[in-house]
Amino acid sequence: MPKLKIGALPDERPVKVTTELPASVHRDLVAYAEEMARESGQRIDPAKLIAPMLARFMATDRGFAKARRAGHSPRAGGGEG
């Protein structure tokens, strides 16, 4: 079985965001959490996966990194504002 891209979940101070997901994305998120639970032996709340998945996506998006280096994105660290 291939190793999952999302590792241990960091324990950081959260910022509350409310959004809607398509049903198919939610099903995949639940399936991902179930696979993580099989790997780690611990139950994972699917909602807790959204932030690390987004962080991983942004960290590996070359276009975003290039724009950020060029100063075309909000302040580093993002978040509120």
Summary of the structure (lengths in Angstrom):
residues: 81
radius of gyration: 14.8
end to end distance: 41.6
largest distance: 42.6
contacts: 131
relative contact order: 0.14
helix: 49%
strand: 0%
